[in-house]
Amino acid sequence: MTNTFEELKSYIEQQGRGYDLKMITEAYRVAEQAHGEQKRASGEPYIVHPLNVAQIVVSLGMDSESVEAALLHDVVEDTELSLEDIRRRFGRPVSVMVDGVTKLRKIPFSSREEQQAENVRKMLLAMAKDVRVIIIKLADRLHNLRTLDYKKEQSRRDKALETMEVYAPIANRLGITQIKEELEDLALKFLDPVGYAEIERMLDFNREAREAFLQKVVEKLQARLAAGHPHIQIYGRVKSLYGIYRKVYMQGRSFEEIYDIYAVRTVVDTVEECYNILGIIHDIFTPLPGRFKDYISTPKQNLYQSLHTTVIDKEGIPFEVQIRTWDMHYTAEYGIAAHWKYKEGIQGHDKLEERLSWIRQLLENQKDSEEAREIVSSIKTDLAPEEVFVFTPKGDVISLPSGSTVIDFAYAIHSAVGNRMTGAKVDGRIVSLDTPVQTGNIVEILTTNAPGHGPSRDWLSIVRTTQARNKIRQWFKKERKEENTAQGKAEIEKEFRRNYITLPEEQMQEFLAHIAQRQRCRSVEELYAAIGYGGISISRIMPRIKEEYNRTYRAGEEQRLEALMSLKPKKERKVTSGVIVEELDGCLVKYARCCNPLPGDEIIGFITRGYGVSIHKTDCVNVRNAMSDPNQAERWVKARWASVVKERFKTTIDIYADDRESLLADISIALANMHIQIHALNAKELKDHHTGIQITFETADLEQLNLVLSGLRQIAGVLSVQRAVQ
């Protein structure tokens, strides 16, 4: 903890590197003056926060400009100092970093999805422009978590969850292990304080015995290895709290089943020494089968390299040994920051193209995504640390997120390979296209050059990677434009009917054009196409569309309907149908098929030309549509159900259920037990092992229908039952 600039200055001098203390001192003075009397939630002067962020940045070995930007990172957001002031006094690189960090501060956790997606995009763009921005932001988030106890509980949980989902994975992908592990441990403390305390208790229980065990192992290895490897360093470490938590609580393993709680790290000069020492360690201790990982020949996506092996000593205690070179060690501990700390000196900017390629890939993957929820979700997926290493038949290594399928593998090779794919072989055997790949698999993609061949829409629900999903959508977007437009139009019309959204043609086109603009589409046809090829999910944007429709168009309809229903009742006469209609005697009454009204529903009548009075539910979609036409207002009449209705009415219901044996039989038996006569029954298979069933039957009134719906919901596997919308 750094509380004064003198402490920070002393820490910088201890590093023994050529920092520009004059400019760093000037940055501190500007920040101190700008923040003035501002206080943090803890009550301490605000300047303590940028001091600690700068100290973390120095510990990572970042350059002088990064330290200056760390000291100034909050002044533009929280004080009257402008970005132009920063640029004029400290130069453009520092002002760009301060600007980048300021924008990243605006990333909200529980916000509108479009805003969150846009800010995540800004974060990726800032990282691609100057990766030092995100390193300063990680230091900022780390110090905020260290002092999070002073915030309200909900704020603590929101910050912790955002850290776990976005910032810790970014630290992992940048390879900054020490930051990543501390972020995860601190976030866990606020997300699950009980689990955190339990893991702490487990680790504290035999702390002295554990330290003695690790010391004994280190001394044993030193005695055997030191003579042949003069620059070797060996030390023990304990797995991070969150790492243990994941295995105990998320993987359901006991504390004793975690073999890598204890680890011994061995650092040497050359790769050849790594493999030689591996053989010696396997000679000293007994290796556990299947617990060896070679990350030297197949580095992780963040360029982490090391040999991992789990062994057992004579006392039967398992522990992990990690073997790496010094260069690998610097990369593992400091990640991308090692380029400043160990490569070309304090002002040196090493080539970062390989390390930053994944950021550009993420940006490329999101370029054609229209939907905010998917952008945020896919970024989190692509940042996930779990990965597998799969080989092509030529021996090239393809890295993929855990759970990826052979389709993901095909698109990782090239989009043309994925689009021409007809099948796949894993280790020489033909497999289905939804087969997940595992580390070490040799995968061969079978393709065809047949004209018109392309991916299937079903692949969108199979693939895991954003890259594959976007490439499939791009193919459909380009090759099936007319089909996409027709399918998207059909989907939106279906959803509009289901949600009682209806307007005259001219107003409907205006409404759809506004929706298209909101979804960043240039026309209604482009909106249809985007829905058709899967770029936009109509079911996800429907709640907002319905809200806007109700606010913009339905208010007038509601007022007209209420005015009609509140008119002074005129003379009413009964009709044999069981419906009482105002001012009409002995007229023909029919029940509208568009809404199938039942006794118990609120109803209204419409005088047709030559067919009597049509009875509708007051919330019928056609009632809403007709109410918007002033020329038909006089043809609506009040109606209500008679006190005794002897008729029986046909009604239709929709059932959504798990697809299982005897489901239809169970539904039929349940209806028979309720003395319900079935007129029609249709069932169709849906995706993901579900089925949709539509049943038409007779019922006396709304009360009986509700009893039937309640009874059907009790059947095993039935997920939802509702009255059908025509």
Disulfide bonds with the S-S distance in Angstrom:
none
